[in-house]
């Protein structure tokens, strides 16, 4: 897994670019801290391999993932966005 910090991290994604900022559940403004991205789906031990993806509300990613972590400047809680390959 590769970790990239700061604004340049928003391009480390399998889909559309992550936003530089997002909104926290408290309504506050959350700023990007880092993105962790699984680099290659040909390698075993991806997050997708940890649990089975099942029906009826037991979703689990089926492919490699990228996770963007933000911190709220109001309440300091982390906010995460993610996508998969």
DSSP file (Angstrom, degrees, kcal/mol; ACC not computed):
  #  RESIDUE AA STRUCTURE BP1 BP2  ACC     N-H-->O    O-->H-N    N-H-->O    O-->H-N    TCO  KAPPA ALPHA  PHI   PSI    X-CA   Y-CA   Z-CA
    1    1 A X              0   0    0      0, 0.0     2,-0.4     0, 0.0    37,-0.2   0.000 360.0 360.0 360.0 137.1    0.0    0.0    0.0
    2    2 A X  E     -A   37   0A   0     35,-2.9    35,-2.9     2,-0.0     2,-0.5  -0.870 360.0-157.8-106.0 137.3    1.3    3.4   -0.9
    3    3 A X  E     -A   36   0A   0     -2,-0.4     2,-0.4    33,-0.2    33,-0.2  -0.969   8.6-175.1-118.5 128.9    0.5    6.5    1.3
    4    4 A X  E     -A   35   0A   0     31,-2.5    31,-2.5    -2,-0.5     2,-0.2  -0.988  13.2-146.7-125.3 131.1    0.7   10.0   -0.2
    5    5 A X  E     +A   34   0A   0     -2,-0.4     3,-0.3    29,-0.2    29,-0.3  -0.637  49.5   2.4 -98.3 152.5    0.2   13.1    2.0
    6    6 A X  S >  S-     0   0    0     27,-2.5     3,-1.9    -2,-0.2     4,-0.3  -0.095 108.3 -31.2  78.2-169.3   -1.4   16.5    1.3
    7    7 A X  G >  S+     0   0    0      1,-0.3     3,-1.6     2,-0.2     4,-0.2   0.811 127.7  64.0 -60.1 -34.7   -3.1   18.0   -1.8
    8    8 A X  G >  S+     0   0    0     -3,-0.3     3,-1.0     1,-0.3    -1,-0.3   0.718  90.4  71.4 -63.2 -17.5   -1.0   15.9   -4.3
    9    9 A X  G X  S+     0   0    0     -3,-1.9     3,-2.3     1,-0.2    -1,-0.3   0.724  74.5  80.9 -70.0 -21.9   -2.6   12.8   -2.8
   10   10 A X  G <  S+     0   0    0     -3,-1.6     8,-2.3    -4,-0.3    -1,-0.2   0.696  87.4  57.4 -63.4 -16.8   -6.1   13.5   -4.3
   11   11 A X  G <  S+     0   0    0     -3,-1.0     2,-1.6    -4,-0.2    -1,-0.3   0.527  79.6  95.8 -88.5  -6.0   -4.9   12.1   -7.6
   12   12 A X    <   +     0   0    0     -3,-2.3     2,-0.3    -4,-0.1    -1,-0.1  -0.650  64.9 112.3 -85.3  86.4   -4.0    8.7   -6.1
   13   13 A X        -     0   0    0     -2,-1.6     4,-0.1     2,-0.1    24,-0.1  -0.966  69.3-135.3-154.2 159.1   -7.3    7.1   -6.9
   14   14 A X  S    S+     0   0    0     -2,-0.3     2,-0.1     2,-0.1     3,-0.1   0.556  96.6  18.4 -95.2 -12.4   -8.8    4.3   -9.1
   15   15 A X  S    S-     0   0    0      1,-0.4    -2,-0.1    68,-0.0     3,-0.1  -0.173 118.7 -10.7-128.8-139.2  -11.7    6.5  -10.2
   16   16 A X  S    S-     0   0    0      1,-0.1    -1,-0.4    -2,-0.1    -2,-0.1  -0.287  85.6 -86.6 -63.8 152.3  -12.4   10.3  -10.2
   17   17 A X        -     0   0    0      1,-0.1    -6,-0.2    -3,-0.1    -1,-0.1  -0.269  45.9-112.4 -56.2 140.7   -9.9   12.5   -8.3
   18   18 A X        -     0   0    0     -8,-2.3    -1,-0.1    -9,-0.1     2,-0.1  -0.457  36.5-104.8 -70.3 150.3  -10.7   12.9   -4.6
   19   19 A X        -     0   0    0      1,-0.1    -1,-0.1    -2,-0.1     3,-0.1  -0.415  17.7-128.0 -72.5 155.7  -11.7   16.4   -3.6
   20   20 A X  S    S+     0   0    0      1,-0.1    12,-2.0    -2,-0.1     2,-0.3   0.779  93.6  17.3 -71.4 -26.0   -9.2   18.6   -1.7
   21   21 A X  E     -B   31   0A   0     10,-0.2     2,-0.3    49,-0.1    10,-0.2  -0.953  67.5-178.6-141.8 157.7  -11.8   19.2    1.0
   22   22 A X  E     -B   30   0A   0      8,-2.4     8,-3.3    -2,-0.3     2,-0.4  -0.896  32.8 -93.2-147.8 177.2  -15.1   17.6    2.1
   23   23 A X  E     -B   29   0A   0     -2,-0.3     6,-0.2     6,-0.2     2,-0.1  -0.829  32.4-138.2-102.8 135.4  -17.8   18.2    4.7
   24   24 A X    >   -     0   0    0      4,-2.7     3,-1.9    -2,-0.4    55,-0.1  -0.419  29.2-107.2 -81.8 161.6  -17.8   16.5    8.1
   25   25 A X  T 3  S+     0   0    0      1,-0.3    -1,-0.1     2,-0.1    54,-0.0   0.740 121.7  60.4 -61.9 -22.4  -20.9   15.0    9.7
   26   26 A X  T 3  S-     0   0    0     51,-0.0    -1,-0.3     2,-0.0     3,-0.1   0.565 122.3-108.0 -79.3  -8.2  -20.8   17.9   12.1
   27   27 A X  S <  S+     0   0    0     -3,-1.9    -2,-0.1     1,-0.3    -1,-0.0   0.351  78.6 130.6  95.4  -4.2  -21.2   20.3    9.2
   28   28 A X        -     0   0    0      1,-0.1    -4,-2.7    -5,-0.1     2,-0.5  -0.200  65.5 -95.9 -78.8 172.8  -17.6   21.5    9.5
   29   29 A X  E     -B   23   0A   0     -6,-0.2    44,-2.8    -3,-0.1     2,-0.5  -0.786  35.5-159.7 -93.4 124.4  -14.9   21.7    6.8
   30   30 A X  E     -BC  22  72A   0     -8,-3.3    -8,-2.4    -2,-0.5     2,-0.3  -0.920   4.5-153.4-111.9 131.4  -12.6   18.7    6.5
   31   31 A X  E     -BC  21  71A   0     40,-2.1    40,-2.0    -2,-0.5   -10,-0.2  -0.785  27.9 -96.9-106.4 145.6   -9.2   19.1    4.8
   32   32 A X  E     + C   0  70A   0    -12,-2.0    38,-0.3    -2,-0.3   -25,-0.1  -0.296  39.8 169.5 -60.4 136.1   -7.2   16.3    3.0
   33   33 A X  E     -     0   0A   0     36,-2.9   -27,-2.5     1,-0.4     2,-0.3   0.727  59.9 -34.5-108.7 -54.7   -4.5   14.6    5.1
   34   34 A X  E     -AC   5  69A   0     35,-1.5    35,-3.1   -29,-0.3    -1,-0.4  -0.986  43.2-131.6-162.1 165.8   -3.5   11.6    3.1
   35   35 A X  E     -AC   4  68A   0    -31,-2.5   -31,-2.5    -2,-0.3     2,-0.5  -0.996  13.0-158.8-124.6 133.8   -4.6    8.9    0.7
   36   36 A X  E     -AC   3  67A   0     31,-2.5    31,-2.9    -2,-0.4     2,-0.4  -0.963  18.1-177.9-109.2 126.5   -3.7    5.2    1.1
   37   37 A X  E     -AC   2  66A   0    -35,-2.9   -35,-2.9    -2,-0.5     2,-0.5  -0.985  30.3-127.7-131.4 132.9   -3.9    3.3   -2.2
   38   38 A X        -     0   0    0     27,-2.6     3,-0.1    -2,-0.4     8,-0.0  -0.678  27.1-150.7 -75.5 124.3   -3.3   -0.4   -2.9
   39   39 A X        +     0   0    0     -2,-0.5     2,-0.4     1,-0.2    -1,-0.1   0.783  66.7  15.8 -77.1 -30.1   -0.9   -0.3   -5.7
   40   40 A X    >   -     0   0    0      1,-0.1     3,-1.4     3,-0.1    -1,-0.2  -0.942  51.2-152.8-152.7 122.8   -1.5   -3.4   -7.7
   41   41 A X  T 3  S+     0   0    0     -2,-0.4     5,-0.1     1,-0.3    -1,-0.1   0.490  90.9  75.3 -75.5  -1.0   -4.5   -5.8   -7.7
   42   42 A X  T 3  S+     0   0    0      2,-0.1     2,-0.3     0, 0.0    -1,-0.3   0.641  81.9  82.7 -81.9 -13.8   -2.2   -8.7   -8.9
   43   43 A X  S <  S-     0   0    0     -3,-1.4     3,-0.3     1,-0.1    -3,-0.1  -0.690  81.7-123.9 -90.2 142.9   -0.8   -9.0   -5.4
   44   44 A X  S    S+     0   0    0     -2,-0.3    -1,-0.1     1,-0.2    -2,-0.1  -0.195  83.4  55.6 -73.5 174.2   -2.6  -11.0   -2.7
   45   45 A X        +     0   0    0      1,-0.2    -1,-0.2     2,-0.0     2,-0.1   0.783  65.5 154.8  72.5  31.3   -3.7   -9.6    0.6
   46   46 A X    >   -     0   0    0     -3,-0.3     3,-1.9    -5,-0.1     4,-0.3  -0.436  62.3-103.6 -74.1 161.8   -5.7   -6.6   -0.6
   47   47 A X  G >  S+     0   0    0      1,-0.3     3,-1.9     2,-0.2     4,-0.5   0.851 122.3  66.8 -54.6 -34.6   -8.4   -5.3    1.7
   48   48 A X  G 3  S+     0   0    0      1,-0.3     3,-0.4    15,-0.2    -1,-0.3   0.766  94.1  59.1 -58.6 -25.2  -10.9   -7.0   -0.6
   49   49 A X  G <  S+     0   0    0     -3,-1.9    -1,-0.3     1,-0.2    -2,-0.2   0.535  87.0  77.1 -82.4  -6.4   -9.4  -10.4    0.6
   50   50 A X  S <  S+     0   0    0     -3,-1.9     2,-0.3    -4,-0.3    -1,-0.2   0.837 105.2   9.6 -75.3 -33.0  -10.2   -9.8    4.2
   51   51 A X  S    S-     0   0    0     -4,-0.5     2,-0.3    -3,-0.4    -1,-0.1  -0.950  80.7 -99.9-143.5 160.2  -13.9  -10.6    4.1
   52   52 A X        -     0   0    0     -2,-0.3     2,-0.7    -3,-0.1    -3,-0.1  -0.608  31.0-125.8 -80.1 141.4  -16.5  -12.0    1.7
   53   53 A X        -     0   0    0     -2,-0.3     2,-0.2    -5,-0.1     6,-0.2  -0.821  43.6-180.0 -84.9 115.2  -18.7   -9.6   -0.3
   54   54 A X        -     0   0    0      4,-2.3     4,-0.3    -2,-0.7     3,-0.2  -0.673  25.3-103.0-118.6 169.0  -22.2  -10.9    0.5
   55   55 A X  S    S+     0   0    0     -2,-0.2     3,-0.3     1,-0.2    -1,-0.1  -0.283  87.3  42.4 -81.5 171.0  -25.8  -10.0   -0.3
   56   56 A X  S    S-     0   0    0      1,-0.2    -1,-0.2    -2,-0.1    -2,-0.0   0.918 133.5 -37.3  60.8  54.7  -28.3   -8.2    1.9
   57   57 A X  S    S+     0   0    0     -3,-0.2    -1,-0.2     1,-0.1     2,-0.1   0.581 107.2 111.6  83.1   9.8  -26.3   -5.4    3.4
   58   58 A X        +     0   0    0     -4,-0.3    -4,-2.3    -3,-0.3    -1,-0.1  -0.359  46.8 168.1-110.4  52.3  -23.1   -7.3    4.0
   59   59 A X        +     0   0    0     -6,-0.2     2,-0.3    -2,-0.1    -6,-0.1  -0.331   9.4 170.5 -68.0 144.0  -21.1   -5.3    1.4
   60   60 A X        -     0   0    0     -6,-0.1   -12,-0.1    -9,-0.0    -7,-0.1  -0.971  43.5 -90.1-146.7 145.4  -17.3   -5.5    1.2
   61   61 A X        -     0   0    0     -2,-0.3   -10,-0.2     1,-0.1     4,-0.1  -0.220  28.2-159.8 -55.5 144.7  -15.0   -4.1   -1.5
   62   62 A X  S    S+     0   0    0      2,-0.1     2,-0.3   -10,-0.1    -1,-0.1   0.379  70.2  28.1-106.0   1.6  -14.4   -6.6   -4.4
   63   63 A X  S    S-     0   0    0      1,-0.1   -15,-0.2     0, 0.0   -16,-0.0  -0.861 103.5 -53.8-148.9 178.3  -11.2   -5.0   -5.7
   64   64 A X        -     0   0    0     -2,-0.3    21,-2.5   -17,-0.1     2,-0.3  -0.247  60.0-146.1 -58.4 150.6   -8.2   -2.9   -4.6
   65   65 A X  E     - D   0  84A   0     19,-0.2   -27,-2.6    20,-0.1     2,-0.4  -0.809  18.3-153.1-123.8 160.6   -9.1    0.3   -2.8
   66   66 A X  E     -CD  37  83A   0     17,-2.4    17,-2.0    -2,-0.3     2,-0.5  -0.998  17.4-164.1-126.5 133.1   -8.0    3.9   -2.3
   67   67 A X  E     -CD  36  82A   0    -31,-2.9   -31,-2.5    -2,-0.4     2,-0.5  -0.976   5.3-158.4-124.8 122.2   -8.9    5.7    0.9
   68   68 A X  E     -CD  35  81A   0     13,-3.3    13,-2.0    -2,-0.5     2,-0.5  -0.860  10.7-158.4 -97.9 130.3   -8.8    9.4    1.3
   69   69 A X  E     +CD  34  80A   0    -35,-3.1   -36,-2.9    -2,-0.5   -35,-1.5  -0.939  12.5 178.7-114.4 129.2   -8.6   10.6    5.0
   70   70 A X  E     -CD  32  79A   0      9,-3.0     9,-2.4    -2,-0.5     2,-0.4  -0.840  18.7-141.0-121.5 157.9   -9.5   14.1    5.9
   71   71 A X  E     -CD  31  78A   0    -40,-2.0   -40,-2.1    -2,-0.3     2,-0.3  -0.992  20.4-124.8-123.9 132.5   -9.6   15.9    9.3
   72   72 A X  E  >  -C   30   0A   0      5,-2.4     4,-1.2    -2,-0.4   -42,-0.3  -0.548   7.8-151.3 -74.7 131.4  -12.4   18.3   10.3
   73   73 A X  T  4 S+     0   0    0    -44,-2.8    -1,-0.1    -2,-0.3   -43,-0.1   0.569  94.2  48.2 -80.0  -7.5  -11.1   21.7   11.4
   74   74 A X  T  4 S+     0   0    0    -45,-0.3    -1,-0.1     3,-0.1   -44,-0.1   0.886 132.2   7.6 -93.1 -53.8  -14.2   22.1   13.7
   75   75 A X  T  4 S-     0   0    0      2,-0.1    -2,-0.1     0, 0.0     3,-0.1   0.501  89.3-127.9-111.6  -6.4  -14.4   18.9   15.6
   76   76 A X     <  +     0   0    0     -4,-1.2     2,-0.1     1,-0.2    -3,-0.1   0.513  57.9 144.4  70.8   7.9  -11.2   17.1   14.6
   77   77 A X        -     0   0    0     -6,-0.1    -5,-2.4     1,-0.1    -1,-0.2  -0.456  53.4-111.4 -72.8 149.5  -12.9   13.9   13.6
   78   78 A X  E     -D   71   0A   0     -7,-0.2     2,-0.4    -2,-0.1    -7,-0.2  -0.569  27.3-161.6 -78.2 146.9  -11.6   12.0   10.6
   79   79 A X  E     -D   70   0A   0     -9,-2.4    -9,-3.0    -2,-0.2     2,-0.4  -0.992   9.1-161.7-124.4 134.7  -13.7   11.9    7.5
   80   80 A X  E     -D   69   0A   0     -2,-0.4     2,-0.3   -11,-0.2   -11,-0.2  -0.943  14.4-178.7-123.5 143.0  -13.0    9.2    4.8
   81   81 A X  E     +D   68   0A   0    -13,-2.0   -13,-3.3    -2,-0.4     2,-0.3  -0.955  17.5 175.0-125.3 149.7  -13.9    8.8    1.2
   82   82 A X  E     -D   67   0A   0     -2,-0.3     2,-0.3   -15,-0.2   -15,-0.2  -0.973  14.6-178.1-150.3 164.1  -12.9    5.7   -0.8
   83   83 A X  E     -D   66   0A   0    -17,-2.0   -17,-2.4    -2,-0.3     2,-0.3  -0.942  18.0-130.7-152.5 174.9  -13.2    4.0   -4.1
   84   84 A X  E      D   65   0A   0     -2,-0.3   -19,-0.2   -19,-0.2   -20,-0.1  -0.898 360.0 360.0-132.9 161.3  -12.1    0.8   -5.7
   85   85 A X              0   0    0    -21,-2.5   -20,-0.1    -2,-0.3   -21,-0.0   0.487 360.0 360.0 -65.7 360.0  -10.4   -0.3   -8.9
